[in-house]
């Protein structure tokens, strides 16, 4: 790793295994990164930080987050994230009893089956 390039903390994991799996997924795709606090003895707040180069943020986000999101109804990966305004709109409908369900979990719109999840 070139120490002159800026690194950022991409995600904080609650255990070393999850963080290590994420790091290996990135390394398989040729993305460098490293973990810190993986041997922390703090039992109350265990945290392992995954550090990456800032230039790799978009690729890492796609590998570790976007590629894993699938519609629970049709299994499709063709989705779009809801805007903050849309989330607020769903919350208001729920509070006014105009919509059933729990809108706090609706963050995506499936473009295949047209459902929200």
N, C-alpha and C positions, 0 to 999 in steps of 0.2 A: 504494500500500500504506500502510495506517495503521501508523505506527511504534509505536503504543501496544499493539498486539496481539502476543501471543507467537508467534514463529515457531520451527519445529523443522526439523532435518535429517531428511527422510523417507528418503533413500537416497543412498549414495555410489556413483557410477559410475566406471568405469575409463577412460572416454573422453568427450570433449565431445559427440560426435554422439549417443550413446545418451541422455545427459542432456538434450540439446536436444530430441530427439524426445519424451521423456517430458514435458518442460515444455510443448511445443506441444499434446500430448494433453490436458493439464490446462486450458490456456488455451481450447481449443475448447469445453470443458465449463464455462467461466466461473470456473475456479479460478485464483487468483493464486499465483504462486510466483516464485522466482528462483534462479539458479545462482551458485555461488562457486568460485573456483580454476579456472575454465574455460580460462584462459590460462597455467596453471602450466607452468613450464619443468622441473619435476622429472621426469626420465625414469624414475627408479627407482620412484616411487610416484605415478603420475598419478592424480589423483582429482578428481572434479567433484561437488560437493554440491548436491542439490536441496532447497531450503528451501521450506516451505509454512507456512500458518497452522495452528496446532494444532487449531483448530476444524474444519478441513477434512480431518483425518487419515482418517476413515472413508471419505469420498468418494474421496480420492486412492488409498487402499488398494484400493478396489473397481475403480477405473479402471485403475490400473497393475499390479495383481497379480491380484485375483480374476477379473476379466473375461477374463483371458488364459489361465487354467488350463482345459484341456480333457482329458477322459479319452483317453489314447492308444489305447484299445481300441475305444470306440464313438463318440468325438468329443463326448460329452455334457458339458454344463457344470453338471449337477446333481450336486455332490460335497460332501463334508464333510471338513474337515481332521481328521487323526488326532490324538488326544491324546498327550501325552508318554508316558503309561503304555502306550498301545497300541504306540507305536514301540519302547519298551523290551521289550515282550512279543514283538514280531516279531524283535527282535535276539537275544533269548534262544532262541527257536525255531531261528533260523539257527545259532547257536553249538552247539546240541544236535543239529544235523542233522535236525531234525524238519520243516524247511521248506526248500524249495529257493529259490534266487534271492538277490538282494541287498536286504535289508530297509532299508538305509540310504536308499534312494530312495523308499520307500513312505511318502508323507506324506498321501495323500488316498484316500478311499473313494468310488468312483463309485456313485451311487444308482440309475443307469440299468441298468448291466450287472453291478453287485455285485462289481466287481474293484477291486483296490488298485493304486495307481500312485504 
